Amino acid sequence: MATVALEPAKFDQVEEGLKDVIDPELGVNIVDLGLIYDLSWDDEEDALIVSMTLTSAGCPLTDVIEEEITKSMDGIVERFRINWVWMPPWGQERITADGRDMMRALGFSI
């Protein structure tokens, strides 16, 4: 698989689309939670590669998140695949400032 970086405009468009995907347990989008590790393009498959993790490897709502990503990418890319990444593991340090504000508004102490 030959992957390349997304053009800045496409990266921004994809990232904005992914902000519509809300983690069903925490109520914050997957971008601001820091679950997205990388966005790249697979030239051979002509598809977006979303390298991401979950807050825990045993997350029971993986299917829900995958379905929401599919909806969020409609009209942005024709094809994508998720590259699940487990190392390094997700930690609260990956949450963006906006994500921290959202979590505080939901009553989380972070």
N, C-alpha and C positions, 0 to 999 in steps of 0.2 A: 504494500500500500504506500503510495507516494502522497504525502499530505503537504499542503502549503498553507501559509497564513491567509486569512480572509482579508480582503480589501477593507480599509477602515470604515467606509460607508456601509458595507454589508455586515461587518462585525457589529456596528452600532444597531443596525436593523434587527439582526438576530438577537442581540442582547436585550433590546427593548421588547421583542416578542417573548423572550424567556421570562421577563419580569411579570408576565401575565400568569405564569405558573406558580401557584401558591402551594407551599408545603402544607399538606392537609393536617398535620399534627401541630405545627407551630404557627400557622397563619401568616407567614412571611414568604415573599417570593424567593425562588431558588437562586437567583442571582445575588440578591442582597444577603442571603444566608451564607453565601460563599460556597455553594455546592458545585458551581461551574468552575472547573479547573482550566479548561482550554476549549477554544472553538477553532476548528481548522477545516480545510477542504480536502477531500480525497479526490484527486484528479482522475484516477483510474475508474472510480465508481460514480464520479460526478455527484458527490453527496457531501453534505455537511457532517462533520464529526463533532459531536458534543461530548467532551470528556468531562465527566462529572462523578460525584460521589453522593452518598446519602448521609444523614446524621448518624445512622447506624447500619451496619451491613445486614442486619436482620429486619430492616424496615418492612412492615407488612403492606405498605401502601405503594410499593414500587410501580405496580400496574397503573395506579391512578396518576402518578407523576408522569409516566410514559405517555398515557392518553392525553394529558394536558399539554405535554410538549408537542405532541402531534398536532393538536388544535392550534397551539401558538405559532407553529411554523407554517401553517396553511397560508399560502400567498407570499411567503418569504423564500422558502426553498421547496423544491419538488421532492427531494430525498434527503434523509438524514439517518444517522444511526447514533446510538448512545454507546460510548466507550466507558464502561463502569470502571472507576479508579478507586482503589482501596488504600493505596499508599501514596502520599502520606494520608493518614486518616483525617477526617474532618474534625475540626475543633472550633470553639467559639471565637478564636482569634481571626478566623476567616470571615466573620460577619462584618459587613460594611457599616459605616457610620449611620447610613439611612436604615439599614437592617436593625441596628441597635435601637434606634429611635422607634421603629415599628414594634419591636419586641417590648420595649418599655411601655408603649401605648397599650399593648395587649396585657400588660400586668406582669411581664417577666422581669426578674431582677438580673440585669446583665451589665 
